[in-house]
Amino acid sequence: MNKTLTICIVLLLSGSTTTSPTGVSSEKSESSAQENDWCIKDYATVGVVGGALVVVAAPFALSWVGFTAGGVAAGSAAASIQSIVYGGTVASSSAFAALQSAGAAGLGFKATTGLFTAGVGAVTWLKSRFAPCDEGPECSSKKE
C-alpha cells in the first residue's frame, strides 16, 4: 500500500503546475496560474486525505455491518442479508463472500487500492460540489 499511496500522491501533486497554452508569459496569466495551482493542491490534499480515511475506516465498517473474523455475526445486517438474499448458501464468487473474506482476513492489495481510489474520487467530487475552489481569494488554501 505504501508504494501505491506514494505513486498517487506524486501523480496528484505533479499535475499542479500550469503553463500558458501560447507559451507567452503575462502578469494576468501568471496570477491565474498561481490561483489554479492553489486549487489543484487543495483538491489533491483533500483527495489523498479522503482516500486514506476510507481505507482506514473500511475494516471498522465491515465489522460494524457484521463481517467479523469469526464469520458473520448473528443478528447483524450481514446475517439478515445472507438469510434474505442468499437463503443461507453463499456462492464463493459473490460480493457477500468477498466482504466476508475482507472482514475475516483483512483487505488485500487490490481492495485497498480500489477503496483508496474510490475515496479520492468521492471526496474530490464532494469538495468540487460543496466547496469549489474557483473564487480566487475565497480559495480555501488562501484563507488564514
C-alpha angles and dihedrals in degrees: 000000000000091000092050093046091050092050092049092050093048092049093048094047096041090062090061096091118091130192134191112261091226094046089234114129120218134164092248094050091046090052091048091047091051091052091048089048090056092048094051090051089050092052093044093050094047091046096050093046091047093048092050091049092052091052092049093046097047098082091048091049092049091051092046091053090049108265100128136165089257094052133267110346114240114250093014130127088255091055090051092050091048091051099042102036103030102026090228095301113098122192113232092233096050128113089244091058091049091052092048090049091051091048092050103038103019131247119312127221095269093047092047092049092047093049092047091051093046090049092051091050096045097047093044090051090049090051092050090048101045106019108026117185100218103100097088105221090026090064107125093232090059096052114103 
